């Protein structure tokens, strides 16, 4: 991966720390009951690329507050 132009796009929900919709917050129990994971907050999501030497550069959020976000990660 060439740091000068390579990017990774991550398409997943980013649950905001404040004013999360009830739809998003109700997904945790659903996910835990079915698959044993949980939805990550934006803060938790920002630390995941660190292990690969990347950092989150930008996040695109939908207007509806319930759809998935796209996070752009690049070389740090």
PDB file of N, H, CA, C and O in Angstrom:
ATOM      1  N   UNK A   1       0.846  -1.171   0.000  1.00  0.00           N
ATOM      2  CA  UNK A   1       0.000   0.000   0.000  1.00  0.00           C
ATOM      3  C   UNK A   1       0.891   1.234   0.000  1.00  0.00           C
ATOM      4  O   UNK A   1       1.714   1.419   0.897  1.00  0.00           O
ATOM      5  N   UNK A   2       0.722   2.067  -1.001  1.00  0.00           N
ATOM      6  H   UNK A   2       0.054   1.917  -1.730  1.00  0.00           H
ATOM      7  CA  UNK A   2       1.515   3.293  -1.101  1.00  0.00           C
ATOM      8  C   UNK A   2       0.849   4.384  -0.267  1.00  0.00           C
ATOM      9  O   UNK A   2      -0.266   4.797  -0.585  1.00  0.00           O
ATOM     10  N   UNK A   3       1.508   4.863   0.798  1.00  0.00           N
ATOM     11  H   UNK A   3       2.414   4.528   1.056  1.00  0.00           H
ATOM     12  CA  UNK A   3       0.908   5.857   1.683  1.00  0.00           C
ATOM     13  C   UNK A   3       0.548   7.172   1.013  1.00  0.00           C
ATOM     14  O   UNK A   3      -0.271   7.928   1.536  1.00  0.00           O
ATOM     15  N   UNK A   4       1.147   7.455  -0.137  1.00  0.00           N
ATOM     16  H   UNK A   4       1.812   6.841  -0.562  1.00  0.00           H
ATOM     17  CA  UNK A   4       0.875   8.742  -0.772  1.00  0.00           C
ATOM     18  C   UNK A   4      -0.510   8.810  -1.416  1.00  0.00           C
ATOM     19  O   UNK A   4      -1.037   9.903  -1.621  1.00  0.00           O
ATOM     20  N   UNK A   5      -1.103   7.664  -1.736  1.00  0.00           N
ATOM     21  H   UNK A   5      -0.674   6.776  -1.569  1.00  0.00           H
ATOM     22  CA  UNK A   5      -2.426   7.719  -2.363  1.00  0.00           C
ATOM     23  C   UNK A   5      -3.374   6.595  -1.967  1.00  0.00           C
ATOM     24  O   UNK A   5      -4.559   6.687  -2.284  1.00  0.00           O
ATOM     25  N   UNK A   6      -2.930   5.551  -1.300  1.00  0.00           N
ATOM     26  H   UNK A   6      -1.967   5.476  -1.041  1.00  0.00           H
ATOM     27  CA  UNK A   6      -3.808   4.429  -0.952  1.00  0.00           C
ATOM     28  C   UNK A   6      -4.722   4.784   0.207  1.00  0.00           C
ATOM     29  O   UNK A   6      -4.296   5.410   1.177  1.00  0.00           O
ATOM     30  N   UNK A   7      -5.986   4.378   0.100  1.00  0.00           N
ATOM     31  H   UNK A   7      -6.333   3.869  -0.688  1.00  0.00           H
ATOM     32  CA  UNK A   7      -6.979   4.610   1.133  1.00  0.00           C
ATOM     33  C   UNK A   7      -7.781   3.339   1.351  1.00  0.00           C
ATOM     34  O   UNK A   7      -7.876   2.498   0.457  1.00  0.00           O
ATOM     35  N   UNK A   8      -8.348   3.202   2.523  1.00  0.00           N
ATOM     36  H   UNK A   8      -8.271   3.885   3.249  1.00  0.00           H
ATOM     37  CA  UNK A   8      -9.255   2.109   2.850  1.00  0.00           C
ATOM     38  C   UNK A   8     -10.580   2.745   3.241  1.00  0.00           C
ATOM     39  O   UNK A   8     -10.613   3.656   4.068  1.00  0.00           O
ATOM     40  N   UNK A   9     -11.676   2.270   2.648  1.00  0.00           N
ATOM     41  H   UNK A   9     -11.649   1.530   1.976  1.00  0.00           H
ATOM     42  CA  UNK A   9     -13.000   2.767   2.996  1.00  0.00           C
ATOM     43  C   UNK A   9     -13.715   1.710   3.824  1.00  0.00           C
ATOM     44  O   UNK A   9     -13.795   0.548   3.425  1.00  0.00           O
ATOM     45  N   UNK A  10     -14.232   2.114   4.972  1.00  0.00           N
ATOM     46  H   UNK A  10     -14.167   3.058   5.296  1.00  0.00           H
ATOM     47  CA  UNK A  10     -14.915   1.211   5.901  1.00  0.00           C
ATOM     48  C   UNK A  10     -16.379   1.626   5.945  1.00  0.00           C
ATOM     49  O   UNK A  10     -16.700   2.745   6.345  1.00  0.00           O
ATOM     50  N   UNK A  11     -17.261   0.730   5.535  1.00  0.00           N
ATOM     51  H   UNK A  11     -17.000  -0.179   5.210  1.00  0.00           H
ATOM     52  CA  UNK A  11     -18.695   1.008   5.507  1.00  0.00           C
ATOM     53  C   UNK A  11     -19.351   0.273   6.677  1.00  0.00           C
ATOM     54  O   UNK A  11     -19.547  -0.941   6.627  1.00  0.00           O
ATOM     55  N   UNK A  12     -19.681   1.011   7.713  1.00  0.00           N
ATOM     56  H   UNK A  12     -19.522   1.998   7.753  1.00  0.00           H
ATOM     57  CA  UNK A  12     -20.289   0.410   8.891  1.00  0.00           C
ATOM     58  C   UNK A  12     -20.954   1.498   9.708  1.00  0.00           C
ATOM     59  O   UNK A  12     -20.632   2.678   9.565  1.00  0.00           O
ATOM     60  N   UNK A  13     -21.871   1.105  10.555  1.00  0.00           N
ATOM     61  H   UNK A  13     -22.133   0.146  10.671  1.00  0.00           H
ATOM     62  CA  UNK A  13     -22.489   2.074  11.457  1.00  0.00           C
ATOM     63  C   UNK A  13     -21.464   2.628  12.427  1.00  0.00           C
ATOM     64  O   UNK A  13     -20.601   1.898  12.916  1.00  0.00           O
ATOM     65  N   UNK A  14     -21.559   3.896  12.699  1.00  0.00           N
ATOM     66  H   UNK A  14     -22.259   4.489  12.302  1.00  0.00           H
ATOM     67  CA  UNK A  14     -20.792   4.545  13.753  1.00  0.00           C
ATOM     68  C   UNK A  14     -21.812   5.150  14.702  1.00  0.00           C
ATOM     69  O   UNK A  14     -22.443   6.159  14.387  1.00  0.00           O
ATOM     70  N   UNK A  15     -21.971   4.539  15.847  1.00  0.00           N
ATOM     71  H   UNK A  15     -21.459   3.719  16.103  1.00  0.00           H
ATOM     72  CA  UNK A  15     -22.961   5.009  16.807  1.00  0.00           C
ATOM     73  C   UNK A  15     -22.405   6.247  17.495  1.00  0.00           C
ATOM     74  O   UNK A  15     -21.366   6.173  18.150  1.00  0.00           O
ATOM     75  N   UNK A  16     -23.090   7.398  17.355  1.00  0.00           N
ATOM     76  H   UNK A  16     -23.934   7.458  16.823  1.00  0.00           H
ATOM     77  CA  UNK A  16     -22.594   8.607  18.012  1.00  0.00           C
ATOM     78  C   UNK A  16     -22.684   8.497  19.528  1.00  0.00           C
ATOM     79  O   UNK A  16     -23.557   7.807  20.054  1.00  0.00           O
ATOM     80  N   UNK A  17     -21.783   9.175  20.226  1.00  0.00           N
ATOM     81  H   UNK A  17     -21.074   9.735  19.798  1.00  0.00           H
ATOM     82  CA  UNK A  17     -21.795   9.141  21.689  1.00  0.00           C
ATOM     83  C   UNK A  17     -22.995   9.891  22.264  1.00  0.00           C
ATOM     84  O   UNK A  17     -23.428   9.601  23.380  1.00  0.00           O
ATOM     85  N   UNK A  18     -23.529  10.841  21.522  1.00  0.00           N
ATOM     86  H   UNK A  18     -23.178  11.076  20.616  1.00  0.00           H
ATOM     87  CA  UNK A  18     -24.696  11.605  21.962  1.00  0.00           C
ATOM     88  C   UNK A  18     -25.749  11.592  20.869  1.00  0.00           C
ATOM     89  O   UNK A  18     -25.431  11.597  19.679  1.00  0.00           O
ATOM     90  N   UNK A  19     -26.994  11.576  21.285  1.00  0.00           N
ATOM     91  H   UNK A  19     -27.252  11.572  22.251  1.00  0.00           H
ATOM     92  CA  UNK A  19     -28.147  11.639  20.379  1.00  0.00           C
ATOM     93  C   UNK A  19     -28.196  10.515  19.352  1.00  0.00           C
ATOM     94  O   UNK A  19     -28.573  10.742  18.203  1.00  0.00           O
ATOM     95  N   UNK A  20     -27.819   9.310  19.754  1.00  0.00           N
ATOM     96  H   UNK A  20     -27.512   9.126  20.688  1.00  0.00           H
ATOM     97  CA  UNK A  20     -27.957   8.158  18.862  1.00  0.00           C
ATOM     98  C   UNK A  20     -29.436   7.842  18.707  1.00  0.00           C
ATOM     99  O   UNK A  20     -30.201   7.954  19.665  1.00  0.00           O
ATOM    100  N   UNK A  21     -29.837   7.452  17.518  1.00  0.00           N
ATOM    101  H   UNK A  21     -29.215   7.362  16.740  1.00  0.00           H
ATOM    102  CA  UNK A  21     -31.246   7.137  17.294  1.00  0.00           C
ATOM    103  C   UNK A  21     -31.630   5.865  18.054  1.00  0.00           C
ATOM    104  O   UNK A  21     -30.777   5.028  18.351  1.00  0.00           O
ATOM    105  N   UNK A  22     -32.900   5.731  18.360  1.00  0.00           N
ATOM    106  H   UNK A  22     -33.594   6.410  18.120  1.00  0.00           H
ATOM    107  CA  UNK A  22     -33.355   4.532  19.077  1.00  0.00           C
ATOM    108  C   UNK A  22     -33.153   3.296  18.210  1.00  0.00           C
ATOM    109  O   UNK A  22     -32.898   2.210  18.730  1.00  0.00           O
ATOM    110  N   UNK A  23     -33.264   3.450  16.895  1.00  0.00           N
ATOM    111  H   UNK A  23     -33.471   4.333  16.472  1.00  0.00           H
ATOM    112  CA  UNK A  23     -33.019   2.319  15.999  1.00  0.00           C
ATOM    113  C   UNK A  23     -31.600   1.793  16.170  1.00  0.00           C
ATOM    114  O   UNK A  23     -31.394   0.584  16.276  1.00  0.00           O
ATOM    115  N   UNK A  24     -30.614   2.698  16.199  1.00  0.00           N
ATOM    116  H   UNK A  24     -30.781   3.681  16.114  1.00  0.00           H
ATOM    117  CA  UNK A  24     -29.212   2.283  16.347  1.00  0.00           C
ATOM    118  C   UNK A  24     -28.957   1.650  17.715  1.00  0.00           C
ATOM    119  O   UNK A  24     -28.278   0.628  17.808  1.00  0.00           O
ATOM    120  N   UNK A  25     -29.490   2.245  18.759  1.00  0.00           N
ATOM    121  H   UNK A  25     -30.042   3.075  18.683  1.00  0.00           H
ATOM    122  CA  UNK A  25     -29.208   1.724  20.100  1.00  0.00           C
ATOM    123  C   UNK A  25     -29.900   0.386  20.347  1.00  0.00           C
ATOM    124  O   UNK A  25     -29.460  -0.380  21.203  1.00  0.00           O
ATOM    125  N   UNK A  26     -30.962   0.094  19.622  1.00  0.00           N
ATOM    126  H   UNK A  26     -31.319   0.717  18.926  1.00  0.00           H
ATOM    127  CA  UNK A  26     -31.631  -1.196  19.778  1.00  0.00           C
ATOM    128  C   UNK A  26     -30.927  -2.308  19.010  1.00  0.00           C
ATOM    129  O   UNK A  26     -31.282  -3.477  19.164  1.00  0.00           O
ATOM    130  N   UNK A  27     -29.956  -1.978  18.203  1.00  0.00           N
ATOM    131  H   UNK A  27     -29.668  -1.029  18.077  1.00  0.00           H
ATOM    132  CA  UNK A  27     -29.239  -2.999  17.453  1.00  0.00           C
ATOM    133  C   UNK A  27     -28.257  -3.787  18.327  1.00  0.00           C
ATOM    134  O   UNK A  27     -27.965  -4.944  18.025  1.00  0.00           O
ATOM    135  N   UNK A  28     -27.746  -3.187  19.397  1.00  0.00           N
ATOM    136  H   UNK A  28     -27.982  -2.247  19.643  1.00  0.00           H
ATOM    137  CA  UNK A  28     -26.828  -3.911  20.291  1.00  0.00           C
ATOM    138  C   UNK A  28     -27.450  -5.190  20.838  1.00  0.00           C
ATOM    139  O   UNK A  28     -26.854  -6.258  20.690  1.00  0.00           O
ATOM    140  N   UNK A  29     -28.629  -5.127  21.468  1.00  0.00           N
ATOM    141  H   UNK A  29     -29.112  -4.260  21.588  1.00  0.00           H
ATOM    142  CA  UNK A  29     -29.220  -6.379  21.966  1.00  0.00           C
ATOM    143  C   UNK A  29     -29.499  -7.377  20.836  1.00  0.00           C
ATOM    144  O   UNK A  29     -29.327  -8.583  21.014  1.00  0.00           O
ATOM    145  N   UNK A  30     -29.929  -6.872  19.680  1.00  0.00           N
ATOM    146  H   UNK A  30     -30.068  -5.892  19.537  1.00  0.00           H
ATOM    147  CA  UNK A  30     -30.166  -7.778  18.547  1.00  0.00           C
ATOM    148  C   UNK A  30     -28.882  -8.468  18.116  1.00  0.00           C
ATOM    149  O   UNK A  30     -28.869  -9.681  17.906  1.00  0.00           O
ATOM    150  N   UNK A  31     -27.810  -7.712  17.983  1.00  0.00           N
ATOM    151  H   UNK A  31     -27.820  -6.726  18.154  1.00  0.00           H
ATOM    152  CA  UNK A  31     -26.529  -8.281  17.568  1.00  0.00           C
ATOM    153  C   UNK A  31     -25.987  -9.248  18.614  1.00  0.00           C
ATOM    154  O   UNK A  31     -25.479 -10.315  18.271  1.00  0.00           O
ATOM    155  N   UNK A  32     -26.094  -8.879  19.889  1.00  0.00           N
ATOM    156  H   UNK A  32     -26.507  -8.012  20.167  1.00  0.00           H
ATOM    157  CA  UNK A  32     -25.582  -9.748  20.953  1.00  0.00           C
ATOM    158  C   UNK A  32     -26.360 -11.064  21.011  1.00  0.00           C
ATOM    159  O   UNK A  32     -25.776 -12.122  21.244  1.00  0.00           O
ATOM    160  N   UNK A  33     -27.666 -10.997  20.801  1.00  0.00           N
ATOM    161  H   UNK A  33     -28.140 -10.137  20.612  1.00  0.00           H
ATOM    162  CA  UNK A  33     -28.483 -12.206  20.848  1.00  0.00           C
ATOM    163  C   UNK A  33     -28.170 -13.144  19.693  1.00  0.00           C
ATOM    164  O   UNK A  33     -28.235 -14.364  19.844  1.00  0.00           O
ATOM    165  N   UNK A  34     -27.830 -12.575  18.536  1.00  0.00           N
ATOM    166  H   UNK A  34     -27.777 -11.584  18.414  1.00  0.00           H
ATOM    167  CA  UNK A  34     -27.599 -13.399  17.349  1.00  0.00           C
ATOM    168  C   UNK A  34     -26.144 -13.791  17.137  1.00  0.00           C
ATOM    169  O   UNK A  34     -25.855 -14.932  16.775  1.00  0.00           O
ATOM    170  N   UNK A  35     -25.223 -12.851  17.360  1.00  0.00           N
ATOM    171  H   UNK A  35     -25.458 -11.925  17.654  1.00  0.00           H
ATOM    172  CA  UNK A  35     -23.839 -13.095  16.941  1.00  0.00           C
ATOM    173  C   UNK A  35     -22.785 -12.850  18.013  1.00  0.00           C
ATOM    174  O   UNK A  35     -21.605 -13.096  17.759  1.00  0.00           O
ATOM    175  N   UNK A  36     -23.147 -12.389  19.169  1.00  0.00           N
ATOM    176  H   UNK A  36     -24.105 -12.190  19.375  1.00  0.00           H
ATOM    177  CA  UNK A  36     -22.247 -12.067  20.280  1.00  0.00           C
ATOM    178  C   UNK A  36     -21.338 -10.862  20.077  1.00  0.00           C
ATOM    179  O   UNK A  36     -20.403 -10.697  20.860  1.00  0.00           O
ATOM    180  N   UNK A  37     -21.551 -10.003  19.071  1.00  0.00           N
ATOM    181  H   UNK A  37     -22.311 -10.137  18.435  1.00  0.00           H
ATOM    182  CA  UNK A  37     -20.763  -8.771  18.996  1.00  0.00           C
ATOM    183  C   UNK A  37     -21.585  -7.596  19.496  1.00  0.00           C
ATOM    184  O   UNK A  37     -22.621  -7.795  20.130  1.00  0.00           O
ATOM    185  N   UNK A  38     -21.148  -6.387  19.225  1.00  0.00           N
ATOM    186  H   UNK A  38     -20.306  -6.225  18.710  1.00  0.00           H
ATOM    187  CA  UNK A  38     -21.927  -5.186  19.520  1.00  0.00           C
ATOM    188  C   UNK A  38     -21.555  -4.115  18.522  1.00  0.00           C
ATOM    189  O   UNK A  38     -20.518  -4.194  17.863  1.00  0.00           O
ATOM    190  N   UNK A  39     -22.414  -3.104  18.413  1.00  0.00           N
ATOM    191  H   UNK A  39     -23.257  -3.039  18.948  1.00  0.00           H
ATOM    192  CA  UNK A  39     -22.120  -1.991  17.523  1.00  0.00           C
ATOM    193  C   UNK A  39     -21.054  -1.113  18.171  1.00  0.00           C
ATOM    194  O   UNK A  39     -21.092  -0.890  19.381  1.00  0.00           O
ATOM    195  N   UNK A  40     -20.122  -0.623  17.398  1.00  0.00           N
ATOM    196  H   UNK A  40     -20.091  -0.804  16.415  1.00  0.00           H
ATOM    197  CA  UNK A  40     -19.053   0.216  17.929  1.00  0.00           C
ATOM    198  C   UNK A  40     -19.448   1.682  17.881  1.00  0.00           C
ATOM    199  O   UNK A  40     -20.165   2.127  16.984  1.00  0.00           O
ATOM    200  N   UNK A  41     -18.961   2.419  18.869  1.00  0.00           N
ATOM    201  H   UNK A  41     -18.378   2.057  19.597  1.00  0.00           H
ATOM    202  CA  UNK A  41     -19.139   3.865  18.841  1.00  0.00           C
ATOM    203  C   UNK A  41     -18.107   4.452  17.885  1.00  0.00           C
ATOM    204  O   UNK A  41     -17.170   3.767  17.474  1.00  0.00           O
ATOM    205  N   UNK A  42     -18.281   5.699  17.543  1.00  0.00           N
ATOM    206  H   UNK A  42     -19.042   6.255  17.877  1.00  0.00           H
ATOM    207  CA  UNK A  42     -17.330   6.350  16.644  1.00  0.00           C
ATOM    208  C   UNK A  42     -15.927   6.350  17.256  1.00  0.00           C
ATOM    209  O   UNK A  42     -14.943   6.135  16.548  1.00  0.00           O
ATOM    210  N   UNK A  43     -15.834   6.586  18.539  1.00  0.00           N
ATOM    211  H   UNK A  43     -16.633   6.761  19.114  1.00  0.00           H
ATOM    212  CA  UNK A  43     -14.523   6.596  19.210  1.00  0.00           C
ATOM    213  C   UNK A  43     -13.856   5.224  19.111  1.00  0.00           C
ATOM    214  O   UNK A  43     -12.659   5.133  18.839  1.00  0.00           O
ATOM    215  N   UNK A  44     -14.627   4.156  19.331  1.00  0.00           N
ATOM    216  H   UNK A  44     -15.600   4.230  19.551  1.00  0.00           H
ATOM    217  CA  UNK A  44     -14.071   2.804  19.219  1.00  0.00           C
ATOM    218  C   UNK A  44     -13.645   2.503  17.777  1.00  0.00           C
ATOM    219  O   UNK A  44     -12.612   1.873  17.552  1.00  0.00           O
ATOM    220  N   UNK A  45     -14.427   2.946  16.821  1.00  0.00           N
ATOM    221  H   UNK A  45     -15.267   3.458  17.004  1.00  0.00           H
ATOM    222  CA  UNK A  45     -14.121   2.711  15.414  1.00  0.00           C
ATOM    223  C   UNK A  45     -12.843   3.430  14.988  1.00  0.00           C
ATOM    224  O   UNK A  45     -12.076   2.905  14.181  1.00  0.00           O
ATOM    225  N   UNK A  46     -12.612   4.622  15.523  1.00  0.00           N
ATOM    226  H   UNK A  46     -13.234   5.049  16.178  1.00  0.00           H
ATOM    227  CA  UNK A  46     -11.428   5.401  15.125  1.00  0.00           C
ATOM    228  C   UNK A  46     -10.126   4.717  15.525  1.00  0.00           C
ATOM    229  O   UNK A  46      -9.089   4.986  14.918  1.00  0.00           O
ATOM    230  N   UNK A  47     -10.147   3.837  16.533  1.00  0.00           N
ATOM    231  H   UNK A  47     -10.989   3.618  17.027  1.00  0.00           H
ATOM    232  CA  UNK A  47      -8.921   3.174  16.985  1.00  0.00           C
ATOM    233  C   UNK A  47      -8.634   1.866  16.244  1.00  0.00           C
ATOM    234  O   UNK A  47      -7.514   1.360  16.328  1.00  0.00           O
ATOM    235  N   UNK A  48      -9.591   1.311  15.534  1.00  0.00           N
ATOM    236  H   UNK A  48     -10.500   1.722  15.466  1.00  0.00           H
ATOM    237  CA  UNK A  48      -9.370   0.027  14.853  1.00  0.00           C
ATOM    238  C   UNK A  48      -8.275   0.066  13.789  1.00  0.00           C
ATOM    239  O   UNK A  48      -7.459  -0.855  13.750  1.00  0.00           O
ATOM    240  N   UNK A  49      -8.213   1.078  12.927  1.00  0.00           N
ATOM    241  H   UNK A  49      -8.876   1.826  12.959  1.00  0.00           H
ATOM    242  CA  UNK A  49      -7.160   1.077  11.894  1.00  0.00           C
ATOM    243  C   UNK A  49      -5.751   1.261  12.441  1.00  0.00           C
ATOM    244  O   UNK A  49      -4.778   1.026  11.724  1.00  0.00           O
ATOM    245  N   UNK A  50      -5.622   1.679  13.708  1.00  0.00           N
ATOM    246  H   UNK A  50      -6.413   1.870  14.291  1.00  0.00           H
ATOM    247  CA  UNK A  50      -4.293   1.905  14.296  1.00  0.00           C
ATOM    248  C   UNK A  50      -3.392   0.676  14.184  1.00  0.00           C
ATOM    249  O   UNK A  50      -2.194   0.803  13.930  1.00  0.00           O
ATOM    250  N   UNK A  51      -3.963  -0.502  14.373  1.00  0.00           N
ATOM    251  H   UNK A  51      -4.936  -0.605  14.579  1.00  0.00           H
ATOM    252  CA  UNK A  51      -3.178  -1.731  14.324  1.00  0.00           C
ATOM    253  C   UNK A  51      -2.553  -1.992  12.965  1.00  0.00           C
ATOM    254  O   UNK A  51      -1.576  -2.735  12.865  1.00  0.00           O
ATOM    255  N   UNK A  52      -3.100  -1.393  11.924  1.00  0.00           N
ATOM    256  H   UNK A  52      -3.894  -0.789  12.005  1.00  0.00           H
ATOM    257  CA  UNK A  52      -2.559  -1.555  10.572  1.00  0.00           C
ATOM    258  C   UNK A  52      -1.717  -0.353  10.160  1.00  0.00           C
ATOM    259  O   UNK A  52      -1.329  -0.234   8.998  1.00  0.00           O
ATOM    260  N   UNK A  53      -1.434   0.541  11.109  1.00  0.00           N
ATOM    261  H   UNK A  53      -1.749   0.445  12.053  1.00  0.00           H
ATOM    262  CA  UNK A  53      -0.653   1.726  10.795  1.00  0.00           C
ATOM    263  C   UNK A  53      -1.446   2.786  10.048  1.00  0.00           C
ATOM    264  O   UNK A  53      -0.874   3.636   9.366  1.00  0.00           O
ATOM    265  N   UNK A  54      -2.774   2.731  10.182  1.00  0.00           N
ATOM    266  H   UNK A  54      -3.239   2.041  10.736  1.00  0.00           H
ATOM    267  CA  UNK A  54      -3.644   3.688   9.512  1.00  0.00           C
ATOM    268  C   UNK A  54      -4.360   4.545  10.543  1.00  0.00           C
ATOM    269  O   UNK A  54      -4.354   4.246  11.737  1.00  0.00           O
ATOM    270  N   UNK A  55      -4.980   5.622  10.057  1.00  0.00           N
ATOM    271  H   UNK A  55      -4.986   5.865   9.087  1.00  0.00           H
ATOM    272  CA  UNK A  55      -5.822   6.432  10.926  1.00  0.00           C
ATOM    273  C   UNK A  55      -7.022   6.895  10.127  1.00  0.00           C
ATOM    274  O   UNK A  55      -6.955   7.009   8.903  1.00  0.00           O
ATOM    275  N   UNK A  56      -8.119   7.160  10.816  1.00  0.00           N
ATOM    276  H   UNK A  56      -8.174   7.068  11.810  1.00  0.00           H
ATOM    277  CA  UNK A  56      -9.321   7.642  10.148  1.00  0.00           C
ATOM    278  C   UNK A  56      -9.100   9.090   9.751  1.00  0.00           C
ATOM    279  O   UNK A  56      -8.807   9.936  10.596  1.00  0.00           O
ATOM    280  N   UNK A  57      -9.243   9.371   8.462  1.00  0.00           N
ATOM    281  H   UNK A  57      -9.481   8.684   7.776  1.00  0.00           H
ATOM    282  CA  UNK A  57      -9.014  10.706   7.929  1.00  0.00           C
ATOM    283  C   UNK A  57     -10.303  11.509   7.807  1.00  0.00           C
ATOM    284  O   UNK A  57     -10.308  12.723   8.011  1.00  0.00           O
ATOM    285  N   UNK A  58     -11.395  10.824   7.474  1.00  0.00           N
ATOM    286  H   UNK A  58     -11.391   9.838   7.308  1.00  0.00           H
ATOM    287  CA  UNK A  58     -12.664  11.510   7.248  1.00  0.00           C
ATOM    288  C   UNK A  58     -13.806  10.519   7.415  1.00  0.00           C
ATOM    289  O   UNK A  58     -13.643   9.325   7.160  1.00  0.00           O
ATOM    290  N   UNK A  59     -14.959  11.014   7.843  1.00  0.00           N
ATOM    291  H   UNK A  59     -15.092  11.983   8.050  1.00  0.00           H
ATOM    292  CA  UNK A  59     -16.154  10.175   7.985  1.00  0.00           C
ATOM    293  C   UNK A  59     -17.303  10.860   7.246  1.00  0.00           C
ATOM    294  O   UNK A  59     -17.575  12.043   7.455  1.00  0.00           O
ATOM    295  N   UNK A  60     -17.969  10.102   6.384  1.00  0.00           N
ATOM    296  H   UNK A  60     -17.749   9.141   6.215  1.00  0.00           H
ATOM    297  CA  UNK A  60     -19.170  10.597   5.705  1.00  0.00           C
ATOM    298  C   UNK A  60     -20.377  10.006   6.411  1.00  0.00           C
ATOM    299  O   UNK A  60     -20.495   8.789   6.547  1.00  0.00           O
ATOM    300  N   UNK A  61     -21.276  10.881   6.862  1.00  0.00           N
ATOM    301  H   UNK A  61     -21.180  11.870   6.751  1.00  0.00           H
ATOM    302  CA  UNK A  61     -22.459  10.458   7.608  1.00  0.00           C
ATOM    303  C   UNK A  61     -23.721  10.726   6.789  1.00  0.00           C
ATOM    304  O   UNK A  61     -23.796  11.714   6.059  1.00  0.00           O
ATOM    305  N   UNK A  62     -24.708   9.843   6.915  1.00  0.00           N
ATOM    306  H   UNK A  62     -24.647   9.040   7.508  1.00  0.00           H
ATOM    307  CA  UNK A  62     -25.974  10.074   6.209  1.00  0.00           C
ATOM    308  C   UNK A  62     -26.803  11.141   6.916  1.00  0.00           C
ATOM    309  O   UNK A  62     -26.589  11.433   8.093  1.00  0.00           O
ATOM    310  N   UNK A  63     -27.741  11.711   6.191  1.00  0.00           N
ATOM    311  H   UNK A  63     -27.916  11.474   5.236  1.00  0.00           H
ATOM    312  CA  UNK A  63     -28.614  12.725   6.783  1.00  0.00           C
ATOM    313  C   UNK A  63     -29.657  12.127   7.714  1.00  0.00           C
ATOM    314  O   UNK A  63     -30.175  12.820   8.589  1.00  0.00           O
ATOM    315  N   UNK A  64     -29.972  10.847   7.536  1.00  0.00           N
ATOM    316  H   UNK A  64     -29.551  10.284   6.825  1.00  0.00           H
ATOM    317  CA  UNK A  64     -31.049  10.264   8.339  1.00  0.00           C
ATOM    318  C   UNK A  64     -30.618   9.837   9.736  1.00  0.00           C
ATOM    319  O   UNK A  64     -31.476   9.546  10.570  1.00  0.00           O
ATOM    320  N   UNK A  65     -29.321   9.788  10.018  1.00  0.00           N
ATOM    321  H   UNK A  65     -28.625  10.024   9.341  1.00  0.00           H
ATOM    322  CA  UNK A  65     -28.840   9.422  11.348  1.00  0.00           C
ATOM    323  C   UNK A  65     -28.987   7.952  11.692  1.00  0.00           C
ATOM    324  O   UNK A  65     -28.718   7.561  12.827  1.00  0.00           O
ATOM    325  N   UNK A  66     -29.407   7.129  10.744  1.00  0.00           N
ATOM    326  H   UNK A  66     -29.626   7.447   9.822  1.00  0.00           H
ATOM    327  CA  UNK A  66     -29.602   5.709  11.029  1.00  0.00           C
ATOM    328  C   UNK A  66     -28.875   4.794  10.048  1.00  0.00           C
ATOM    329  O   UNK A  66     -28.670   3.615  10.337  1.00  0.00           O
ATOM    330  N   UNK A  67     -28.493   5.315   8.921  1.00  0.00           N
ATOM    331  H   UNK A  67     -28.659   6.273   8.686  1.00  0.00           H
ATOM    332  CA  UNK A  67     -27.824   4.487   7.918  1.00  0.00           C
ATOM    333  C   UNK A  67     -26.336   4.384   8.233  1.00  0.00           C
ATOM    334  O   UNK A  67     -25.807   5.115   9.071  1.00  0.00           O
ATOM    335  N   UNK A  68     -25.681   3.469   7.548  1.00  0.00           N
ATOM    336  H   UNK A  68     -26.110   2.875   6.867  1.00  0.00           H
ATOM    337  CA  UNK A  68     -24.264   3.289   7.771  1.00  0.00           C
ATOM    338  C   UNK A  68     -23.435   4.475   7.337  1.00  0.00           C
ATOM    339  O   UNK A  68     -23.845   5.248   6.471  1.00  0.00           O
ATOM    340  N   UNK A  69     -22.273   4.618   7.937  1.00  0.00           N
ATOM    341  H   UNK A  69     -21.940   3.990   8.640  1.00  0.00           H
ATOM    342  CA  UNK A  69     -21.321   5.673   7.604  1.00  0.00           C
ATOM    343  C   UNK A  69     -20.174   5.053   6.802  1.00  0.00           C
ATOM    344  O   UNK A  69     -19.966   3.840   6.815  1.00  0.00           O
ATOM    345  N   UNK A  70     -19.453   5.903   6.119  1.00  0.00           N
ATOM    346  H   UNK A  70     -19.622   6.889   6.108  1.00  0.00           H
ATOM    347  CA  UNK A  70     -18.240   5.466   5.428  1.00  0.00           C
ATOM    348  C   UNK A  70     -17.078   6.240   6.033  1.00  0.00           C
ATOM    349  O   UNK A  70     -17.065   7.471   6.026  1.00  0.00           O
ATOM    350  N   UNK A  71     -16.107   5.506   6.554  1.00  0.00           N
ATOM    351  H   UNK A  71     -16.117   4.506   6.560  1.00  0.00           H
ATOM    352  CA  UNK A  71     -14.912   6.114   7.141  1.00  0.00           C
ATOM    353  C   UNK A  71     -13.749   5.888   6.186  1.00  0.00           C
ATOM    354  O   UNK A  71     -13.536   4.772   5.711  1.00  0.00           O
ATOM    355  N   UNK A  72     -13.005   6.939   5.907  1.00  0.00           N
ATOM    356  H   UNK A  72     -13.178   7.846   6.292  1.00  0.00           H
ATOM    357  CA  UNK A  72     -11.827   6.854   5.053  1.00  0.00           C
ATOM    358  C   UNK A  72     -10.600   6.738   5.948  1.00  0.00           C
ATOM    359  O   UNK A  72     -10.381   7.588   6.810  1.00  0.00           O
ATOM    360  N   UNK A  73      -9.800   5.696   5.753  1.00  0.00           N
ATOM    361  H   UNK A  73      -9.978   5.005   5.053  1.00  0.00           H
ATOM    362  CA  UNK A  73      -8.581   5.519   6.532  1.00  0.00           C
ATOM    363  C   UNK A  73      -7.384   5.587   5.591  1.00  0.00           C
ATOM    364  O   UNK A  73      -7.454   5.128   4.451  1.00  0.00           O
ATOM    365  N   UNK A  74      -6.307   6.153   6.065  1.00  0.00           N
ATOM    366  H   UNK A  74      -6.250   6.527   6.991  1.00  0.00           H
ATOM    367  CA  UNK A  74      -5.093   6.267   5.271  1.00  0.00           C
ATOM    368  C   UNK A  74      -3.868   6.136   6.153  1.00  0.00           C
ATOM    369  O   UNK A  74      -3.970   5.955   7.367  1.00  0.00           O
ATOM    370  N   UNK A  75      -2.725   6.230   5.532  1.00  0.00           N
ATOM    371  H   UNK A  75      -2.642   6.377   4.546  1.00  0.00           H
ATOM    372  CA  UNK A  75      -1.463   6.109   6.269  1.00  0.00           C
ATOM    373  C   UNK A  75      -1.330   7.227   7.276  1.00  0.00           C
ATOM    374  O   UNK A  75      -1.688   8.375   7.012  1.00  0.00           O
ATOM    375  N   UNK A  76      -0.808   6.872   8.436  1.00  0.00           N
ATOM    376  H   UNK A  76      -0.517   5.939   8.651  1.00  0.00           H
ATOM    377  CA  UNK A  76      -0.638   7.888   9.482  1.00  0.00           C
ATOM    378  C   UNK A  76       0.744   8.482   9.458  1.00  0.00           C
ATOM    379  O   UNK A  76       1.056   9.352  10.271  1.00  0.00           O
TER     380      UNK A  76
END
